[in-house]
Amino acid sequence: MSIAAEARPLDHAFFGHPRGLSTLFFTEMWERFSYYGMRAFLMLYMVAPASAGGLGLADADAASIYGTYTGSVWGAAILGGIVADRFLGQYNSVLIGGIIIAIGHFALAFKALPFFYAGLALIVVGTGLLKPNASTMVGSLYEPGDARRDAGFSIFYMGINLGALFGPLIAGYLAQRVDWHLGFACAGVGMTAGLIQYVVGRKHLAAATQRQKAGAALAAASPTRGFTAAEWKRMGAIVIFFLVAILFWGAYEQAGSTLNLFADRYTRNELFGVSFPSSWFQSVQPVFVILLAPVFAWLWMRLGKHEPSVPAKLAIGVLFMGLAFLVLVPAGSSAQSAAGVRVSPWWLIVSYGISELGELCLYPVGLSAVTKLSPPRIVGLMMGVWLLSNAFGNKLAGWAAGFFSTMPLHQLFSEVAIILFVTSAIVFALVKPVQRLMDGVR
């Protein structure tokens, strides 16, 4: 008898969802605490002079390292999924990945340069193992056809953003106001906390692990066949979404590179009379996600049959991202108009708020579309392809940050905005052709 067919009462222990969701919620929350906490000051640490405890790198060199690191973190997700499927399984992959991440952060706490590069490499490997498989385990908490699945992913997404909110506030403060390496160590402590509760909550993941094993056995027993014409068309739509997402993430992920430098060098780090480290700006986006995600969920439901199609939502998302950079054009011009000028923090806050309108139109919609459009036997691979768009986008964001010191800021922000507006217009023009490729899937 299949697991789906077994008669068992539904688990409603965690806000109406399986108890295992709480274990994965807090695991991902602490992992994102460590990742975004460290990312909030990574660029600033690399460009800080040696006299201030930093590496003293040129902006372009630091941006290249930043882009390679963050891009590799997302790109490693494909290999992490393969390792889990063929060798370790999802539970062990998350556990081992978390351990490697923690070791990486603690390695960064040492001042010697070899520890810096070794720490970044370890975090890449560990995140590649943990991130895709934690998400896969969330889906396995639910029986096929369980209507709670989408809501469960929404709760899980809130865990991601809670970690992204508090990581920069705590680790960023310790790094910039106390010692850079204490900030790195703080990120390691956060990941360790996530590992402890993950191991303690293992029993709540037993059903998910069992379903994964049953699904793997079923896939192995199924005869291999080619793809139908409809499946090829739907995968073609995913490729288009992938290309659009690269440009979106190339702009969005400049929050940790270009805009991080802008916050540190040209923005007044004070609000309502309270001074704060520039890394705290990295917590603005998760605040907007937490506030706006329920609004968007309600909006899509409210629109009903008038809800925009998937390609239309992606076009809207890219449009919002372009507006976010357009807002910064006058701020960039003012910041460089005279020596020592620092612009209001509201420029970045408003820009980040608009960028989150874009992310909520693109990221969760893209995740859902990939699961619907992919042939069932390669949905994991196609999800890896979707996440790979973030890898290329991060590398692109690092490349763009290399122009921070050599190009007028208003020109840099303008060119990013123009590229996004053109991309949005092209996607709007392709809405109906892409819908035909989707072959009835909404």
C-alpha positions as CSV (number, residue, x, y, z in Angstrom):
1,M,0.0,0.0,0.0
2,S,1.3,3.5,-0.9
3,I,2.0,6.1,1.7
4,A,-0.6,8.3,0.1
5,A,-3.2,5.6,0.5
6,E,-2.6,4.9,4.2
7,A,-5.4,5.9,6.5
8,R,-3.9,8.2,9.0
9,P,-5.1,11.3,10.8
10,L,-3.7,14.6,9.4
11,D,-1.0,16.3,11.5
12,H,-2.1,19.8,12.5
13,A,0.3,20.4,15.3
14,F,2.0,23.5,13.9
15,F,-0.6,26.2,13.1
16,G,-2.7,23.6,11.3
17,H,0.3,22.0,9.5
18,P,2.6,19.0,10.2
19,R,4.8,19.3,13.2
20,G,7.8,18.8,11.0
21,L,7.2,22.1,9.3
22,S,8.3,23.9,12.5
23,T,11.6,21.9,12.5
24,L,12.3,22.9,8.9
25,F,11.0,26.5,9.5
26,F,13.6,27.1,12.2
27,T,16.4,25.2,10.4
28,E,15.9,27.5,7.3
29,M,15.5,30.6,9.5
30,W,18.8,30.0,11.2
31,E,20.6,29.1,8.0
32,R,19.3,32.3,6.4
33,F,20.3,34.2,9.5
34,S,23.8,33.0,9.0
35,Y,23.9,33.6,5.2
36,Y,22.3,37.1,5.1
37,G,23.9,38.1,8.4
38,M,27.3,37.5,6.9
39,R,26.4,38.8,3.4
40,A,25.3,42.1,4.9
41,F,28.9,43.1,5.7
42,L,30.9,40.8,3.4
43,M,31.5,43.5,0.7
44,L,32.2,46.1,3.4
45,Y,34.8,43.9,5.1
46,M,36.6,43.2,1.8
47,V,36.9,46.9,0.9
48,A,37.7,48.2,4.4
49,P,41.3,49.2,4.8
50,A,43.7,46.9,6.7
51,S,44.0,49.6,9.4
52,A,40.3,49.1,10.0
53,G,40.6,45.3,10.1
54,G,39.4,44.7,6.6
55,L,41.1,43.2,3.5
56,G,41.8,46.5,1.8
57,L,40.6,45.2,-1.7
58,A,39.7,47.5,-4.5
59,D,36.0,47.8,-5.2
60,A,36.2,45.9,-8.5
61,D,38.1,43.0,-6.9
62,A,35.8,42.8,-4.0
63,A,32.8,42.9,-6.3
64,S,34.2,40.0,-8.3
65,I,34.7,37.9,-5.3
66,Y,31.3,38.8,-3.9
67,G,29.6,37.8,-7.2
68,T,31.5,34.6,-7.6
69,Y,30.7,33.6,-4.0
70,T,27.0,34.4,-4.0
71,G,26.5,33.0,-7.5
72,S,28.2,29.8,-6.5
73,V,26.0,29.4,-3.4
74,W,22.9,29.3,-5.6
75,G,24.6,27.3,-8.4
76,A,25.6,24.6,-6.0
77,A,22.0,23.8,-5.4
78,I,21.9,21.6,-8.5
79,L,24.8,19.4,-7.3
80,G,23.3,19.3,-3.8
81,G,20.0,17.9,-5.2
82,I,21.8,15.2,-7.2
83,V,23.9,14.2,-4.1
84,A,20.8,13.9,-2.0
85,D,18.9,11.9,-4.6
86,R,21.7,9.4,-5.3
87,F,23.7,9.1,-2.2
88,L,22.8,10.9,1.1
89,G,19.1,11.4,1.1
90,Q,17.4,14.7,1.9
91,Y,17.6,14.5,5.8
92,N,21.4,13.7,5.8
93,S,22.1,16.3,3.1
94,V,20.5,19.0,5.2
95,L,22.4,17.9,8.3
96,I,25.8,17.6,6.7
97,G,25.3,20.8,4.7
98,G,24.5,22.7,7.9
99,I,27.6,21.4,9.7
100,I,29.7,22.4,6.7
101,I,28.1,25.9,6.7
102,A,28.8,26.4,10.4
103,I,32.5,25.3,10.0
104,G,32.8,27.8,7.1
105,H,31.5,30.7,9.2
106,F,33.8,29.8,12.1
107,A,36.7,29.6,9.6
108,L,35.9,33.2,8.6
109,A,36.3,34.2,12.2
110,F,40.1,33.7,11.9
111,K,42.0,36.7,10.4
112,A,44.4,34.8,8.1
113,L,43.5,35.2,4.4
114,P,43.5,31.4,3.7
115,F,40.7,31.0,6.3
116,F,38.7,33.6,4.4
117,Y,38.7,31.8,1.1
118,A,38.3,28.4,2.8
119,G,35.3,29.7,4.7
120,L,33.6,31.0,1.6
121,A,34.2,27.7,-0.2
122,L,32.8,25.7,2.7
123,I,29.6,27.8,2.9
124,V,29.1,27.3,-0.8
125,V,29.3,23.5,-0.5
126,G,27.2,23.4,2.6
127,T,24.4,25.7,1.3
128,G,24.3,23.6,-1.9
129,L,23.5,20.6,0.2
130,L,21.1,22.2,2.6
131,K,19.0,24.7,0.7
132,P,17.4,22.6,-2.1
133,N,16.8,19.6,0.1
134,A,15.2,21.6,3.0
135,S,12.6,22.9,0.5
136,T,12.1,19.4,-0.9
137,M,11.4,18.1,2.6
138,V,8.8,20.7,3.1
139,G,6.8,19.3,0.1
140,S,7.3,15.8,1.5
141,L,5.5,16.7,4.7
142,Y,2.2,16.6,2.9
143,E,0.3,13.7,1.3
144,P,-0.3,14.1,-2.5
145,G,-3.4,16.3,-2.9
146,D,-3.1,17.9,0.5
147,A,-4.5,21.4,0.1
148,R,-2.3,22.8,2.8
149,R,0.9,22.4,0.8
150,D,0.9,25.9,-0.8
151,A,0.2,27.5,2.6
152,G,2.9,25.4,4.2
153,F,5.5,26.8,1.7
154,S,4.2,30.3,2.5
155,I,4.9,29.7,6.2
156,F,8.3,28.3,5.3
157,Y,9.1,31.4,3.2
158,M,8.3,33.5,6.3
159,G,11.0,31.6,8.1
160,I,13.5,32.5,5.4
161,N,12.7,36.2,5.8
162,L,12.8,36.2,9.6
163,G,16.3,34.9,9.3
164,A,17.2,37.5,6.7
165,L,15.7,40.2,8.9
166,F,17.6,39.5,12.1
167,G,20.9,38.3,10.6
168,P,22.1,41.7,9.4
169,L,20.7,43.4,12.6
170,I,22.8,41.2,14.9
171,A,25.8,39.9,12.9
172,G,26.0,43.2,11.0
173,Y,26.1,45.2,14.2
174,L,28.8,43.0,15.8
175,A,30.9,43.2,12.6
176,Q,30.8,46.9,12.0
177,R,30.6,48.2,15.6
178,V,32.7,45.6,17.4
179,D,34.9,43.4,15.2
180,W,34.5,42.0,11.7
181,H,35.4,38.5,12.8
182,L,33.0,38.5,15.7
183,G,30.3,39.0,13.0
184,F,31.4,36.0,11.1
185,A,31.5,33.9,14.3
186,C,27.9,35.1,15.1
187,A,26.7,33.7,11.8
188,G,28.3,30.4,12.7
189,V,26.6,30.4,16.1
190,G,23.2,30.9,14.3
191,M,23.8,28.0,12.0
192,T,24.8,25.8,15.0
193,A,21.5,26.7,16.7
194,G,19.6,25.7,13.6
195,L,21.4,22.3,13.6
196,I,20.7,21.6,17.2
197,Q,16.9,22.1,16.8
198,Y,17.0,20.1,13.5
199,V,18.5,17.1,15.2
200,V,16.1,17.4,18.2
201,G,13.1,17.6,15.8
202,R,14.2,14.6,13.6
203,K,11.3,12.4,14.8
204,H,8.8,15.0,13.3
205,L,10.4,14.4,9.8
206,A,10.0,10.7,9.8
207,A,6.9,10.7,7.6
208,A,8.5,13.1,5.1
209,T,11.6,10.9,4.9
210,Q,9.4,7.8,4.3
211,R,7.5,9.5,1.5
212,Q,10.8,10.6,-0.2
213,K,12.1,7.0,-0.1
214,A,8.8,5.7,-1.6
215,G,8.9,8.3,-4.3
216,A,12.5,7.5,-5.2
217,A,11.7,3.8,-5.4
218,L,8.7,4.5,-7.6
219,A,10.7,6.7,-10.0
220,A,13.4,4.0,-10.2
221,A,10.9,1.4,-11.1
222,S,9.2,3.5,-13.8
223,P,10.3,2.9,-17.4
224,T,12.3,5.7,-19.0
225,R,10.6,7.4,-21.8
226,G,11.0,10.6,-23.9
227,F,9.1,13.8,-23.4
228,T,5.8,14.6,-25.1
229,A,5.4,17.6,-27.4
230,A,3.4,19.4,-24.6
231,E,6.2,18.7,-22.1
232,W,8.8,20.2,-24.4
233,K,6.7,23.3,-24.9
234,R,6.3,23.7,-21.1
235,M,10.0,23.3,-20.5
236,G,10.5,26.0,-23.2
237,A,8.4,28.3,-21.1
238,I,10.6,27.6,-18.1
239,V,13.7,28.5,-20.1
240,I,12.1,31.9,-20.9
241,F,11.3,32.5,-17.3
242,F,14.9,31.5,-16.4
243,L,16.3,34.1,-18.8
244,V,14.0,36.9,-17.5
245,A,14.9,35.9,-13.9
246,I,18.6,36.3,-14.5
247,L,18.2,40.0,-15.3
248,F,15.8,40.5,-12.4
249,W,18.3,38.9,-9.9
250,G,21.2,40.8,-11.5
251,A,19.5,44.0,-10.3
252,Y,17.9,42.7,-7.1
253,E,21.1,41.2,-5.7
254,Q,22.9,44.5,-6.0
255,A,21.4,45.1,-2.6
256,G,24.5,43.3,-1.2
257,S,27.0,44.8,-3.5
258,T,26.4,48.1,-5.3
259,L,23.7,49.4,-2.9
260,N,25.6,48.2,0.1
261,L,28.6,50.4,-0.9
262,F,26.1,53.2,-1.6
263,A,24.6,52.8,1.9
264,D,28.0,52.8,3.5
265,R,29.6,55.7,1.6
266,Y,26.9,58.0,0.5
267,T,23.8,57.4,2.7
268,R,23.1,59.0,6.1
269,N,23.0,56.0,8.5
270,E,20.5,57.7,10.9
271,L,16.8,57.5,11.2
272,F,14.6,59.3,13.7
273,G,17.7,60.4,15.5
274,V,19.0,56.9,15.9
275,S,22.4,56.0,14.4
276,F,22.9,52.5,13.0
277,P,25.5,50.5,11.0
278,S,25.1,50.6,7.2
279,S,24.6,46.8,7.1
280,W,21.2,47.3,8.7
281,F,19.8,48.4,5.4
282,Q,20.0,44.7,4.4
283,S,17.1,44.0,6.8
284,V,14.8,46.4,5.0
285,Q,13.8,44.0,2.2
286,P,12.8,41.1,4.5
287,V,10.6,43.6,6.5
288,F,8.8,44.5,3.3
289,V,8.4,40.8,2.4
290,I,6.9,39.9,5.8
291,L,4.5,42.9,5.5
292,L,3.6,42.5,1.9
293,A,3.5,38.7,1.3
294,P,0.0,38.2,3.0
295,V,-1.3,41.2,0.9
296,F,-0.1,39.6,-2.3
297,A,-1.6,36.2,-1.4
298,W,-4.9,37.9,-0.7
299,L,-4.7,40.0,-3.9
300,W,-4.2,37.0,-6.2
301,M,-7.1,35.2,-4.6
302,R,-9.3,38.4,-4.7
303,L,-8.6,38.9,-8.5
304,G,-9.9,35.4,-9.2
305,K,-10.3,35.0,-13.0
306,H,-8.8,38.4,-13.5
307,E,-5.5,37.4,-11.9
308,P,-2.5,38.1,-14.2
309,S,-0.9,35.2,-16.0
310,V,2.5,33.9,-14.9
311,P,4.4,35.7,-17.7
312,A,2.4,38.9,-17.0
313,K,3.4,38.7,-13.3
314,L,7.1,38.2,-14.3
315,A,6.9,41.3,-16.5
316,I,5.3,43.3,-13.7
317,G,8.0,42.1,-11.3
318,V,10.8,43.2,-13.7
319,L,9.0,46.6,-14.2
320,F,8.9,47.2,-10.4
321,M,12.6,46.3,-10.2
322,G,13.3,48.9,-12.9
323,L,11.3,51.5,-10.9
324,A,13.4,50.7,-7.8
325,F,16.6,51.7,-9.6
326,L,14.9,54.7,-11.2
327,V,14.2,56.0,-7.8
328,L,17.9,56.0,-7.0
329,V,19.0,58.0,-10.0
330,P,18.5,61.5,-8.3
331,A,19.9,60.1,-5.1
332,G,23.1,59.0,-6.9
333,S,23.3,62.4,-8.6
334,S,22.9,64.2,-5.3
335,A,25.4,62.0,-3.5
336,Q,28.2,62.8,-5.9
337,S,27.3,66.5,-6.4
338,A,29.6,67.6,-3.6
339,A,32.3,66.0,-1.4
340,G,31.0,64.7,1.9
341,V,27.3,64.8,0.9
342,R,25.2,61.9,2.4
343,V,21.7,61.4,1.1
344,S,18.6,60.6,3.1
345,P,18.1,56.9,4.1
346,W,14.6,57.1,2.7
347,W,16.0,56.8,-0.9
348,L,17.2,53.3,-0.2
349,I,14.2,52.3,1.9
350,V,11.7,53.4,-0.8
351,S,13.8,51.6,-3.4
352,Y,14.0,48.4,-1.4
353,G,10.2,48.6,-0.8
354,I,9.5,48.8,-4.6
355,S,12.0,46.0,-5.3
356,E,10.1,43.7,-3.0
357,L,6.9,44.4,-4.9
358,G,8.9,43.0,-7.8
359,E,10.2,40.0,-6.0
360,L,6.8,39.0,-4.8
361,C,5.5,39.1,-8.4
362,L,8.4,37.0,-9.6
363,Y,10.0,34.6,-7.1
364,P,7.1,32.7,-5.5
365,V,5.2,32.8,-8.8
366,G,8.3,31.3,-10.6
367,L,8.7,28.5,-8.0
368,S,5.0,27.6,-8.4
369,A,5.2,27.7,-12.2
370,V,8.2,25.4,-12.3
371,T,6.5,22.7,-10.2
372,K,3.4,22.9,-12.5
373,L,5.2,23.0,-15.8
374,S,8.0,20.5,-15.2
375,P,7.6,16.8,-16.2
376,P,7.1,15.0,-12.8
377,R,10.2,12.8,-13.1
378,I,12.6,15.8,-13.6
379,V,10.9,18.4,-11.4
380,G,13.9,18.5,-9.1
381,L,16.3,19.2,-12.0
382,M,14.0,21.9,-13.3
383,M,13.8,23.5,-9.9
384,G,17.6,23.5,-9.9
385,V,17.6,25.2,-13.2
386,W,15.3,27.9,-11.8
387,L,17.6,28.4,-8.8
388,L,20.5,28.6,-11.2
389,S,19.0,31.9,-12.5
390,N,19.8,33.4,-9.1
391,A,23.4,32.1,-9.4
392,F,23.9,33.9,-12.7
393,G,22.0,37.0,-11.4
394,N,24.3,37.2,-8.4
395,K,27.4,37.0,-10.6
396,L,25.9,39.7,-12.7
397,A,25.3,41.8,-9.6
398,G,28.9,41.5,-8.6
399,W,30.0,42.5,-12.1
400,A,27.8,45.6,-12.0
401,A,29.3,46.6,-8.6
402,G,32.7,46.7,-10.3
403,F,31.6,50.0,-11.9
404,F,30.8,51.6,-8.6
405,S,34.0,53.6,-8.4
406,T,34.5,54.2,-12.2
407,M,31.0,55.3,-13.4
408,P,28.8,58.2,-12.1
409,L,26.2,56.6,-9.9
410,H,23.2,58.2,-11.6
411,Q,24.5,56.7,-14.9
412,L,24.9,53.3,-13.3
413,F,21.5,53.3,-11.7
414,S,19.9,54.7,-15.0
415,E,21.4,52.0,-17.2
416,V,20.2,49.2,-14.8
417,A,16.7,50.7,-14.9
418,I,16.7,51.0,-18.7
419,I,17.7,47.4,-19.2
420,L,14.9,46.3,-16.8
421,F,12.3,48.5,-18.5
422,V,13.2,47.1,-22.0
423,T,13.1,43.5,-20.6
424,S,9.7,44.1,-19.0
425,A,8.4,45.5,-22.3
426,I,9.6,42.4,-24.2
427,V,8.1,40.0,-21.7
428,F,4.7,41.9,-21.9
429,A,4.9,41.5,-25.7
430,L,5.5,37.7,-25.3
431,V,2.7,37.0,-22.8
432,K,0.4,35.3,-25.2
433,P,3.1,33.3,-27.0
434,V,4.4,32.1,-23.7
435,Q,0.9,31.2,-22.5
436,R,0.6,29.0,-25.6
437,L,3.8,27.3,-24.6
438,M,2.4,26.7,-21.1
439,D,-0.4,24.7,-22.8
440,G,-3.2,25.5,-20.4
441,V,-1.2,25.6,-17.2
442,R,-1.9,28.7,-15.1
